[in-house]
Amino acid sequence: MGLITNLPGLEALNAQGATDAPLDTIFAALGGNSGNIAYVAGTRRILANTILIIDWSTPDEVVKAGCDAVVIACANQLGAHADLTDWAVKLERLNLPVVLIGLGAQADSKDSSVALTQGTRRFLDVVQTLRPNPRIPNIALRGEFSRSVLEAHGGHGVALSCPSLFLNFDPTLGAQIGATARRKVGCGFTFAVGNPFLTSSVAAEVTLSALARACGARCVVQHPWEMVALATGNAHLLPEVKVEFIRERMLPRQTTTDFLAWARAFWDLHLDIPSWIAAMRSTGRAVGARYHGVALGAQAGIPACVVAIDARTLELAETGCMPHVGVRQAADLADIHAVDDMWTPEHGARFDAHRADLAGRLSEFLYAQNLTPSENLKALARA
């Protein structure tokens, strides 16, 4: 089977060593957001099939020669921001069975209506005509909100969370976090830095940035380009007005010099899952408005809390059984030990049971698509 990802050239970049690669090369290889590597890695780990990594530019003849089906590792493509016309055209030409995994909707809140472009509606129509099993939906969605959006536009799917929930297959992962969370000392943590250009999350970013600076926390950047530039020592590529804007949205009480020194010393960009998880394990806990940047903390075995800034982050947190707070409650995290308190033994047990249930339902979904779930996924379902 072929797996379409939005990480063009990332494996080659990592193999060559990305240290000296130009910023734009790195950003393009990440598909514009390093969080993409989390759900792509999760998609690969839940499948036992022989996988050929492809992208939308892979020649049709190469795909047809090497693949009997196409799986697409999806993100929040349901929304007015996306036009998937080109994807629809590509799938029509390939005419192979298609499965979508991890599709989500983008909206400010769950009360919002979500419009789709004509190109995206065409894409969904094509996907559903290419079902491996005509009687069974071939779209796995991030949650019930995304499923309701899809159904409102005439589609059908199954809510099965994000595959990044299955990077660590230890069936007692939640129990282990719950057993140790309240014994943690110190204020160390990983701050999953959000997008300073989003007005809705400014208050949370200011609170967490001040806490991160005071605690010497590692700050993991995913997106946008300007933040990646600051995290990779490329501040000189940004206009001064952009640097000032970001500083105001993160550390308004600090000078520009202090802000840039903080970014140089404590901001990180990860290009692969092993290094990302290893780094998080050493920091004690994780918090922020980036779902994947926080959820990887739980996969690393540390307490983690999502600041839900929109319907997307809220849905991912709920379906992934991740502790979460709204933007207005982010001020409560000024005491970072509040994150530890969320991971009670009871929550750890719920997390494990929920994940095992999802693993079972995801396995059934994959079998119904003529795909083979990985042994690790099946073992987790039996736990």
N, C-alpha and C positions, 0 to 999 in steps of 0.2 A: 504494500500500500504506500501511497505518497502522502506525506505530511506537509501541508502548506503552513509556513510560519511567516511572521513579519520581522524576522531576524536575518536579513540578507547578508551573508558573508561573515556572520559573527563567529562561527566555528573556525573559519580560516584565519580570522583576525586574532582570535585567542591562541591558535596554534603558532602563529608567527610572532606573537608577543605584541600586545597592543600599546605598550608603554610609549612608543615613539610615533604612534599613528596620529594623523591630523585629527583635530576635534570633530570636524564634519564627517570624517570617515567613521569614527567611533559612534557618533550620534546616529548616523544612517544605519550602521550595523545593528544598533539596538532597536531599530524601528521607531526611534524618537522617544523611547521610554524604557529604561532598564528594567522596569517591572514586568515587561513582556517576557523576559527570560524565565520568570517564575512559572507562569501558566504554560509556556511551551515545554519547559522541563517536566512539569506535572503531566502534561498530555503524553509525553514520551514514556513516562514511567508507569502509566496505567495500561499501556498496550504491550502485548507480547508479540505482535506481528513484526515481521521484518519491515523496517521503515526506510523509505527513501526520502530524504529531506529535499523539498522543492519549494519554489516560490512562484509568484504570479508571472514571472518572466521566463520560467523554465519552458523551453520549446515543447509544443504539444507532442511531437513525435517521441521525445525523451520520456515524457510522462506516460504516454500510452504504451511504450515499450517496457517500462519498468514497473508499472502500477496496475493493479486490478481494481483499485478504489482510491478515493481521495478523502483524507480527513483534514479539516481546517481547524487549526487552533485559533479560536476567536477571542475577541475582547468586547468592549462596549460599542459595537457597530450599529445597534438599533437606536436611531435618532436622526434628527434633521442635519446633524453635522456630517453625516456619511452618505456618500453616493457610490453604491457598489455596482454600477453599470459594468465596469471593466471586469469585475469578478464574474458577473452573470455571463458575459460574452465568453470568457475563458472556459467556464464550466460547460456551456452549451457546445463549444467546440470539442472538448474532451469527451463528453457524453459517457462519463464513468460514474459508478455509484458514489454518492457524496454523503459525508457525515460532518456535522458541525459540533464542536465541543467547546463549552464555555462561553456561549454567546450571551451578551448582556445589553441592557438598555441604559441610555444616558438621559438623566432628568434631574432637575433641581430637587424634586421631592416626589414621593410616591403618589401624591395627589395631582401631579402634573400629567397632562396628556402628552403623548410622545408621537410626533409626526415622523413619517418616513418619506424619504425622497422616492421618486418614481424608479430610480435605478436600484435602490435597495429593495423595493417591493418586487421588482423584476428578479433580482437575485434570489429572494426567498422563494418565489414561484419556481425558479429553475431548480433550486436545491430540493424542493419537495417533489418535483417530477423525477428526480434522480435518487429517490429513496432506495436503499438496498432491499428493503422489504416494503412493498407498496402499502401494507396495512399498518405499519408502525412508524411513528414520527422519528425522523433522523436528526433532530436538533436537540442537543443537551444545553440547557440554559443555566445561568448563574443563580436563578432564584425564581420565586413565584411572581414577583413584580415583572421581571423580564418575560416570563411565560405569558402573563396577562397582556403585555404590550404586543407580543407576537400574535396572540389569539385575536386581539382587537383588529389586527391587520390581516386576518384570515389564515394565519399559520398555526402550526401545532408543534409542541415540543414537550420536553420533560425537564423539570427543575432539579438539577443535580449538583449545584454549587460550582466552584472553580477548581480545576484540576490541581492548582497549586496547594490544595488541601492535602495532597497525597505525595508530598516530597519525602516525608518521613513515615514509614509504615509501621512503626512501633505501636502496637495496639494499646499500650498503657501510657502513651505520650502525655495525655491530659492528666492522668493520675500522678505522673511524676512531677509535672509542673505544679499541680495542686498541693503535693506533699512538701515541696521545698519552697514555695513562693514566700511564705510568711517568715521564713528563716533567713531571708536575704538581708544583707547589711550594705551600707553605703548607698549612694544615690546614682551609681552608674547606670546608664541606659543607652539604647540606640534611638535616635530621633529620626523617624522617617519623614524627611522634610517635604512639605507640600509645595504647591504652586503659588508663588507670591503675587501672581497676576489675577488670582481668584479673590475677589472682594469678600466672598462669603466665609472664607477661612482665615482672614487676617487676624482676628482676635486670638484664635487658637495658635496660630503660628508665632505671634508675639509672645504669648505665655510660654510656649514650649521652647522657643529660641532662647529666651532669657534663662530658663531652667537648664537647657543644654549647655549654655556657656558657663553657667555657675558650677555645673557638675562635671564639666569636661567630657560631656557625652560625645560619642561618635554620631555624626550627622550624615545619613545616607541620602544622596540625591538621585532622583530618577528622571526628572523632566521639569521644566522645558530646557531648551538649548542654553539659555543664559545661566541657569543653575548648574548645568553640567560643565559649562565653561569655568565657573568659579571653583567647582570641585576638582577640576583637572589642571589647575594652575594657569588658566587662560583668561584671567580677569582683564588682561590688557586688550582682549578682543572686544570687550564690551564698551559702549559709549558711557561716559561718566554719568549721564542722566539715568541710564539703566541701573548702574551700580547703586546710585543713590535711591532709586525707587525700591530696589530689593532691600536695601538696608532699612528703609523706613517701614517696610512690611515685615521685618524680622527683628531687628535690634534698633528701634528708633532712638533709644537713649545713648547709643554708642557712636563714636566717631567713625568716619569712613575707614580710617587707618585701622582701628580696632576691629571693625567688621571684616575687612579683608584679611587681617591676620588670623582671625577666628576661622574663616573659610579655608585658608591655606593649611591650618594646623589640624582641623577637626572634620572637614567634609570629605566624604568618600563616594566613589562611584564603583560599583561592582559589575563585572562583566560575565560572571559565571556563578552558579548556585553554590558549589562547594566553598568558595572563598567568602561568599556573602554569609552563609550560615555559620561558618567557622568564626568569622568576625563578630557575629551577633552573640554567639555563645559566651564570649569573653566580656560582654557588657552588662549582663544581669537581667535586662528587661527591654521591652520595645514599645514605643508609642508614637502616634502621628496620624496624619490625615491620608497617608498613602497606604491603601489596603495591603498591597503585596509587601511593601516595606515593613509593615507591622506583622502580617500573618506569617512571614518567614521567621519571625521571632518565635512563634509557637512551634513551628517546624524545627527550630533549633533547640527547643526544650526550655524556653524562658517565658515568663509571664509577658503578655502582650495585650495592648488595648488600642482599638481603632477609634480615631475621632471621625465620626460619620458626618461628612460635610454635604452630602447629596444622596439621592436615591441609590446611586451606584455603590457607594461605599457602605451605606446602611444595609443594602441587600446582601452584599458580599459578607459583611460581618454577621448578619443574622443567619444566612444559610451555612456559613462556616463555623457557627457556634463560637464566634469570637467575642469576648467582652468589648463593649463599645460605649461611647458617650457622644452626645451631640456637641455642636460648637459651643453652645452656651455653658455646657458643663466642663469644658476643657480647662477652665480655671481651677477646678478641683484637682487637676493633675499637677498643680504646682508642688504638691507633696507627692513625689514620684512613687512612694510606697502605696499610694492608692491603687496603682496597677497590680501590685502584689496581692492586695486584699480582694481583688476581683477573682483571682484564681484560687478559690476555696477548693478543698477536696471534692465537694459536691459538684462544683462546676467542672473540675477535671474529669469526673466520672461521666457527666453529661456530654462533654466534648468527645470522649472516647466512644460512648454508645452512639452518638450522633454520627460520628465519622464512620463507624463500622456499618451503620445502616446505609449511609450514602455509598459506601464501597460496594455493598451488596446490590443496591439499585443501579449503580453505575456499571457493575459487571453484567447485570441482566441487559442493560441498554446496549452495551458493546456486543454481547452475543447476538442480540436481535439485529444488529447491523452487519452480521457476518464478520465481526472482528473478534480478537481474542484478548480478554483481559489478562494483565500480568499476574503471575503467581503471587506476587506481593499484595496486589489488590484483592485477589480472592482470599488470601490468608487473613487479611484485615477484615474482610466481610464475615469470616467465620469466627472472629474473636468474640 
